[in-house]
Amino acid sequence: MPVHHWERHRTERIGWLRAAVLGANDGIVSTASLVLGVAAADASHASVMIAGVAGLIAGAMSMAAGEYVSVHSQADTERADIERERKELAAIYVGRGLDPALAKQVADQLMAHDALGAHARDELGISEALSARPIQAALASAASFAAGAAMPLLMAAWAPPASLIALVSGTSLVFLALLGGLAARAGGASMSAGAIRVTFWGALAMGITAGVGALFGTIA
């Protein structure tokens, strides 16, 4: 009786998890920093919201475009590697006495029956679970960035102007800690270390941006 292996490995989630976590993290940090910087410059509440919405849209489009180009380049490299392996396989059969046309046909047949796929997994580390998917990565990045950016933006819309900076910065750090912990758990790493790492860099980015905004607000 054949034995079915149903175990799911974390490597199957690496592609979309990476894009989703990076997108949400960037969405929270960049939008919260933008909102805090504009608010620290004593801008009106309407100006803060306009800057936040513009940052959300621009950031989501930028993340999608950048992720698509990056992952598409990876996919091109993978296809080139597999094609090179197919040609090497055909050359092996030519060396064994087959004519080039027949050797190519044999290599194509092996590819069709996934023998070349097994070779790619063993030698190149390329498999269906780990292969690059540009559109999936781009959509995940854009959606996760927008979801992350919406958190500080909604808080900025709800918060009174007098307490906007405190509420946006505080809730954004909480969101970042939760995101870092969940991402670390999904990847099998320490939740506390993931939360601390993400929160620290997010706080640093928001603090610097708010300081620059306050400085330019004072000068202006």
SERO-4910 file (N, C-alpha, C, O; in steps of 0.05 Angstrom, whole numbers):
BEGIN
 pado doro    nc1    nc2    nc3   cac1   cac2   cac3    cc1    cc2    cc3    oc1    oc2    oc3
  Met    A     17    -24      0      0      0      0     18     25      0     36     27     17
  Pro    A     13     44    -18     30     68    -19     26     85      6      4     87     16
  Val    A     47     97     14     46    115     38     45    144     29     62    153     13
  His    A     25    158     38     21    186     31     34    204     52     29    200     76
  His    A     49    223     43     63    241     61     49    268     62     50    283     43
  Trp    A     34    273     84     17    296     85     30    319    101     18    340    104
  Glu    A     55    316    109     68    337    126     72    362    110     81    361     87
  Arg    A     65    385    121     69    411    109     93    424    122     95    425    146
  His    A    111    435    105    135    447    115    132    478    113    117    488     97
  Arg    A    147    492    130    146    521    130    157    533    105    151    555     98
  Thr    A    174    518     91    186    528     66    164    534     45    168    550     27
  Glu    A    141    520     47    119    524     28    107    552     31     94    562     13
  Arg    A    112    564     55    100    591     60    119    613     57    112    637     61
  Ile    A    145    607     51    165    628     51    159    650     32    162    674     39
  Gly    A    152    643      7    148    664    -13    127    684     -6    132    708     -5
  Trp    A    102    674     -1     80    693      4     83    705     32     75    728     36
  Leu    A     94    690     51     98    701     78    117    724     78    112    744     91
  Arg    A    139    721     64    159    742     62    147    767     51    150    789     62
  Ala    A    132    764     28    120    788     16     99    801     33     98    825     35
  Ala    A     83    784     47     62    795     63     73    810     88     63    831     95
  Val    A     93    798    101    104    810    125    119    836    118    115    856    132
  Leu    A    135    835     97    149    859     89    129    881     81    134    905     88
  Gly    A    108    874     67     89    894     58     75    907     82     72    931     83
  Ala    A     65    890    100     50    901    123     69    918    141     61    939    151
  Asn    A     93    908    145    112    923    162    119    950    149    119    970    163
  Asp    A    124    950    124    130    975    110    106    994    110    108   1018    113
  Gly    A     82    982    108     57    999    108     54   1013    134     48   1037    135
  Ile    A     58    998    156     55   1011    183     76   1031    188     71   1054    195
  Val    A    101   1024    183    124   1041    190    123   1067    172    125   1089    183
  Ser    A    121   1063    146    123   1087    128     99   1105    132    103   1130    133
  Thr    A     75   1095    134     52   1112    137     51   1125    164     45   1149    166
  Ala    A     56   1110    185     57   1122    212     78   1143    213     74   1165    225
  Ser    A    102   1138    202    123   1158    202    115   1183    187    121   1205    195
  Leu    A    103   1179    164     94   1202    148     73   1218    163     75   1243    163
  Val    A     54   1205    175     33   1219    190     46   1234    213     39   1257    218
  Leu    A     64   1221    228     77   1234    251     94   1257    242     94   1278    255
  Gly    A    109   1254    220    126   1276    211    110   1301    203    117   1323    210
  Val    A     88   1296    188     71   1319    180     57   1331    204     56   1356    207
  Ala    A     47   1314    222     34   1325    246     53   1340    264     46   1360    276
  Ala    A     78   1331    266     98   1344    283    106   1371    272    116   1388    286
  Ala    A    101   1375    246    107   1401    233     84   1421    237     83   1442    224
  Asp    A     64   1414    254     41   1431    260     23   1435    236     11   1457    232
  Ala    A     21   1415    219      3   1416    196    -25   1412    205    -30   1401    227
  Ser    A    -44   1419    189    -72   1415    196    -79   1386    194    -65   1370    182
  His    A   -102   1378    207   -110   1350    207   -116   1341    178   -111   1318    171
  Ala    A   -128   1359    162   -133   1352    134   -108   1346    119   -107   1327    103
  Ser    A    -87   1362    124    -61   1357    110    -49   1331    119    -37   1317    103
  Val    A    -52   1325    144    -41   1299    154    -55   1276    140    -42   1257    132
  Met    A    -81   1277    138    -96   1256    125    -90   1253     95    -88   1231     85
  Ile    A    -87   1276     82    -80   1275     53    -53   1262     49    -49   1246     31
  Ala    A    -34   1270     66     -7   1258     64     -8   1228     70      6   1213     56
  Gly    A    -24   1220     89    -26   1192     96    -39   1175     74    -29   1154     67
  Val    A    -60   1185     62    -74   1171     40    -55   1169     16    -53   1148      3
  Ala    A    -42   1192      9    -23   1191    -13     -1   1172     -8      8   1158    -27
  Gly    A      9   1170     16     30   1151     23     21   1123     20     36   1106     11
  Leu    A     -4   1117     28    -15   1090     26    -16   1081     -3     -7   1060    -10
  Ile    A    -27   1099    -21    -30   1091    -49     -3   1089    -62      3   1069    -76
  Ala    A     14   1108    -58     41   1108    -71     57   1084    -61     71   1071    -76
  Gly    A     56   1079    -35     71   1057    -24     62   1030    -34     78   1013    -40
  Ala    A     35   1026    -35     25   1000    -45     33    995    -74     41    973    -81
  Met    A     31   1016    -91     39   1013   -119     69   1008   -121     78    992   -137
  Ser    A     85   1022   -105    114   1019   -105    122    991    -96    139    978   -108
  Met    A    109    981    -75    115    954    -66    108    933    -87    123    914    -91
  Ala    A     85    936    -99     76    917   -120     96    917   -143    104    896   -153
  Ala    A    103    941   -153    121    942   -176    148    931   -169    160    916   -184
  Gly    A    159    939   -146    185    929   -138    186    899   -134    205    886   -142
  Glu    A    166    889   -121    165    860   -116    162    844   -142    174    823   -145
  Tyr    A    145    855   -160    141    841   -186    168    840   -201    175    819   -211
  Val    A    181    863   -203    207    863   -218    227    845   -205    241    830   -219
  Ser    A    229    846   -179    249    829   -165    243    799   -168    261    784   -175
  Val    A    218    791   -163    212    763   -165    211    753   -194    218    730   -199
  His    A    204    771   -213    204    763   -241    233    758   -250    238    740   -265
  Ser    A    252    774   -240    280    769   -246    289    742   -235    304    728   -248
  Gln    A    279    736   -211    286    709   -200    274    687   -216    287    667   -221
  Ala    A    249    691   -226    236    671   -242    251    667   -269    254    645   -279
  Asp    A    260    689   -281    276    687   -305    301    671   -301    309    655   -318
  Thr    A    314    676   -278    339    661   -272    333    631   -269    348    614   -278
  Glu    A    310    625   -255    303    597   -251    298    583   -278    306    561   -283
  Arg    A    283    597   -296    277    585   -322    303    581   -338    306    561   -352
  Ala    A    321    600   -336    346    597   -351    362    574   -340    374    559   -355
  Asp    A    362    570   -314    377    548   -302    365    521   -311    379    502   -317
  Ile    A    338    519   -311    325    494   -319    330    489   -349    335    466   -356
  Glu    A    329    509   -365    334    505   -394    363    496   -398    369    479   -415
  Arg    A    382    507   -383    410    499   -385    413    470   -377    428    455   -389
  Glu    A    398    462   -356    399    434   -347    387    415   -369    397    393   -373
  Arg    A    366    425   -382    354    408   -403    374    404   -426    376    382   -437
  Lys    A    388    425   -433    408    423   -455    431    405   -447    441    389   -463
  Glu    A    439    406   -421    460    389   -412    451    360   -412    467    342   -419
  Leu    A    426    355   -405    415    328   -406    415    318   -435    422    294   -439
  Ala    A    407    335   -453    407    326   -482    435    320   -491    440    301   -506
  Ala    A    455    336   -482    482    332   -490    493    305   -479    509    292   -492
  Ile    A    483    297   -455    491    271   -445    483    249   -463    498    230   -468
  Tyr    A    458    250   -474    448    229   -491    462    230   -519    465    210   -532
  Val    A    469    254   -527    485    256   -552    512    242   -548    521    228   -566
  Gly    A    524    246   -525    549    232   -519    546    202   -517    566    188   -520
  Arg    A    522    192   -512    517    163   -510    510    151   -537    504    127   -539
  Gly    A    510    168   -558    506    157   -585    481    166   -599    477    159   -622
  Leu    A    463    180   -585    438    189   -599    444    214   -616    462    230   -610
  Asp    A    428    216   -638    432    240   -654    419    264   -639    402    259   -622
  Pro    A    428    288   -644    418    312   -629    388    315   -628    377    322   -607
  Ala    A    374    309   -651    345    312   -651    332    293   -632    313    300   -617
  Leu    A    341    267   -632    330    247   -614    337    253   -585    320    249   -568
  Ala    A    361    262   -581    369    269   -553    352    292   -542    344    291   -519
  Lys    A    346    311   -559    328    333   -550    300    322   -544    288    331   -525
  Gln    A    291    304   -560    264    292   -556    264    277   -529    244    278   -514
  Val    A    285    262   -524    287    247   -498    286    267   -475    272    262   -455
  Ala    A    302    288   -477    302    308   -455    275    321   -451    266    326   -429
  Asp    A    261    326   -474    234    338   -472    215    318   -458    198    327   -442
  Gln    A    217    293   -465    200    273   -453    205    270   -423    187    268   -407
  Leu    A    231    271   -415    237    270   -387    226    294   -372    217    292   -349
  Met    A    227    318   -385    216    342   -373    186    339   -370    175    347   -349
  Ala    A    173    327   -389    144    324   -388    136    305   -365    115    308   -354
  His    A    153    286   -359    147    267   -337    161    275   -311    162    258   -292
  Asp    A    171    299   -309    182    311   -285    208    299   -276    217    304   -254
  Ala    A    221    284   -293    248    274   -286    267    298   -283    284    299   -266
  Leu    A    264    317   -302    281    341   -300    273    358   -276    290    372   -264
  Gly    A    248    357   -268    239    371   -244    253    360   -219    261    375   -202
  Ala    A    255    334   -218    270    322   -195    299    330   -195    311    335   -175
  His    A    311    332   -219    338    340   -222    342    369   -213    361    376   -200
  Ala    A    322    386   -220    323    414   -212    321    417   -182    335    434   -170
  Arg    A    304    401   -170    302    402   -141    328    394   -127    336    406   -108
  Asp    A    340    373   -138    364    362   -125    388    380   -129    403    385   -110
  Glu    A    392    390   -153    417    405   -159    414    435   -156    432    448   -146
  Leu    A    390    446   -165    387    475   -165    371    485   -141    371    509   -136
  Gly    A    358    467   -127    341    476   -104    315    489   -113    304    505    -98
  Ile    A    306    483   -137    282    495   -148    259    475   -147    262    453   -157
  Ser    A    237    482   -134    214    464   -133    189    481   -136    190    506   -136
  Glu    A    166    468   -138    141    482   -141    135    500   -117    125    522   -120
  Ala    A    142    489    -93    136    505    -68    154    529    -66    145    549    -55
  Leu    A    178    528    -77    197    550    -74    201    566    -99    217    586    -98
  Ser    A    187    560   -120    192    574   -145    180    602   -143    161    607   -128
  Ala    A    192    620   -158    184    648   -157    157    652   -172    153    642   -194
  Arg    A    139    668   -160    113    674   -171    110    705   -170    100    715   -150
  Pro    A    117    719   -192    118    748   -191     91    761   -185     89    778   -168
  Ile    A     69    752   -199     43    764   -195     33    760   -166     23    778   -154
  Gln    A     36    735   -156     28    729   -129     43    747   -109     31    757    -90
  Ala    A     69    749   -113     85    766    -95     77    795    -96     76    808    -76
  Ala    A     72    805   -120     65    833   -124     38    839   -111     35    859    -96
  Leu    A     18    822   -115     -8    826   -103     -7    824    -73    -20    840    -58
  Ala    A      8    805    -62     11    802    -33     24    826    -21     16    836      0
  Ser    A     45    837    -35     59    861    -24     41    885    -24     39    899     -4
  Ala    A     26    889    -46      8    913    -47    -14    911    -27    -20    930    -13
  Ala    A    -27    887    -25    -49    884     -6    -40    886     23    -53    899     39
  Ser    A    -17    874     29     -8    875     57      2    903     64     -1    912     87
  Phe    A     14    917     45     23    945     50     -2    962     56     -2    977     76
  Ala    A    -23    959     39    -47    975     44    -60    968     70    -70    986     84
  Ala    A    -60    943     77    -72    935    103    -56    946    126    -68    956    146
  Gly    A    -30    945    124    -13    956    145    -16    986    147    -17    997    169
  Ala    A    -16    999    124    -18   1029    124    -45   1038    134    -47   1060    145
  Ala    A    -65   1022    130    -92   1031    139    -94   1033    169   -110   1049    180
  Met    A    -78   1018    184    -79   1018    213    -72   1046    225    -89   1057    238
  Pro    A    -49   1057    220    -43   1084    230    -60   1105    217    -66   1126    230
  Leu    A    -68   1101    192    -84   1121    179   -112   1123    192   -122   1145    196
  Leu    A   -124   1100    198   -150   1101    212   -148   1113    240   -165   1127    249
  Met    A   -126   1107    253   -122   1118    279   -119   1149    277   -129   1163    294
  Ala    A   -105   1158    257   -101   1187    253   -128   1201    247   -132   1223    255
  Ala    A   -145   1187    232   -171   1198    226   -189   1200    250   -206   1218    253
  Trp    A   -186   1181    268   -203   1180    292   -192   1197    315   -208   1208    331
  Ala    A   -166   1200    317   -154   1212    341   -158   1242    341   -158   1255    319
  Pro    A   -163   1254    364   -164   1284    366   -136   1296    358   -116   1283    364
  Pro    A   -135   1319    346   -110   1330    338    -90   1333    361    -66   1330    356
  Ala    A    -99   1339    384    -81   1343    407    -66   1318    415    -43   1319    424
  Ser    A    -79   1295    411    -66   1269    420    -60   1251    396    -55   1228    400
  Leu    A    -60   1263    372    -56   1246    348    -28   1233    348    -26   1209    342
  Ile    A     -7   1248    354     20   1237    353     23   1214    373     34   1193    366
  Ala    A     13   1218    397     16   1197    418      0   1172    410     10   1150    413
  Leu    A    -25   1175    401    -41   1152    394    -31   1137    370    -30   1113    370
  Val    A    -23   1152    349    -13   1139    325     12   1124    330     16   1101    321
  Ser    A     31   1136    344     56   1123    350     53   1099    368     64   1078    363
  Gly    A     36   1102    389     32   1080    407     18   1056    395     28   1033    397
  Thr    A     -3   1061    380    -18   1038    368     -1   1026    345     -3   1002    341
  Ser    A     14   1042    331     31   1031    310     52   1012    321     58    991    309
  Leu    A     64   1019    344     83   1002    356     71    976    366     83    954    364
  Val    A     46    977    375     32    953    383     27    935    359     31    911    360
  Phe    A     18    948    337     13    933    312     39    919    302     39    896    294
  Leu    A     61    934    304     87    923    295     95    900    312    106    880    302
  Ala    A     91    902    338     99    880    356     82    855    350     93    833    349
  Leu    A     56    858    346     39    836    339     48    823    313     50    799    310
  Leu    A     53    840    293     61    830    267     88    815    268     90    793    257
  Gly    A    107    826    283    133    813    285    131    786    299    144    767    292
  Gly    A    114    785    320    110    760    335     96    739    318    104    716    318
  Leu    A     75    747    304     61    727    287     78    717    264     78    694    258
  Ala    A     93    735    252    111    727    230    132    708    240    139    688    227
  Ala    A    143    713    264    164    696    275    152    668    281    165    648    277
  Arg    A    128    668    292    115    642    298    109    626    273    114    602    272
  Ala    A    100    640    252     95    626    227    120    614    215    119    593    202
  Gly    A    143    628    220    168    618    209    183    600    228    205    590    222
  Gly    A    171    594    252    183    576    271    205    589    287    221    574    300
  Ala    A    207    615    288    227    629    304    215    639    330    192    635    336
  Ser    A    232    653    346    223    663    372    204    687    368    211    706    354
  Met    A    180    686    380    161    707    377    171    733    390    167    754    379
  Ser    A    183    730    414    192    754    428    214    768    413    215    793    411
  Ala    A    233    753    402    255    765    387    244    779    362    253    800    355
  Gly    A    225    766    348    214    778    324    199    804    331    201    824    316
  Ala    A    184    804    352    168    827    360    187    850    368    183    873    360
  Ile    A    208    844    383    227    865    392    242    877    368    245    901    366
  Arg    A    250    860    350    266    870    327    249    889    310    258    910    303
  Val    A    224    881    303    207    898    286    200    923    301    199    945    288
  Thr    A    193    921    326    185    945    342    208    965    344    203    989    342
  Phe    A    231    956    349    254    974    352    259    990    327    260   1015    329
  Trp    A    261    977    304    266    992    280    242   1010    272    246   1031    260
  Gly    A    218   1001    278    195   1018    272    195   1043    289    190   1065    280
  Ala    A    202   1040    315    203   1063    333    225   1082    325    221   1106    326
  Leu    A    248   1071    316    269   1088    307    261   1105    283    267   1129    281
  Ala    A    248   1092    263    240   1106    239    219   1127    246    221   1150    235
  Met    A    200   1121    262    179   1141    269    191   1164    285    184   1187    281
  Gly    A    210   1157    304    222   1178    320    238   1198    303    236   1222    307
  Ile    A    254   1187    285    270   1205    268    253   1222    250    257   1246    247
  Thr    A    232   1210    238    215   1225    220    199   1247    235    197   1269    225
  Ala    A    189   1240    259    176   1260    275    195   1283    282    187   1306    283
  Gly    A    220   1276    289    239   1297    296    245   1315    273    247   1339    276
  Val    A    248   1304    249    253   1320    225    229   1338    219    232   1362    212
  Gly    A    204   1327    223    181   1343    219    178   1366    238    171   1388    231
  Ala    A    185   1361    263    184   1382    284    205   1403    278    200   1427    281
  Leu    A    228   1395    268    249   1414    262    242   1432    239    245   1457    241
  Phe    A    231   1421    218    223   1437    195    198   1454    202    195   1476    191
  Gly    A    181   1444    219    158   1459    228    167   1484    244    155   1505    241
  Thr    A    188   1481    259    198   1504    275    211   1524    257    207   1549    261
  Ile    A    227   1514    238    240   1533    219    220   1548    202    223   1572    198
  Ala    A    200   1533    192    180   1546    175    163   1565    191    145   1578    180
***
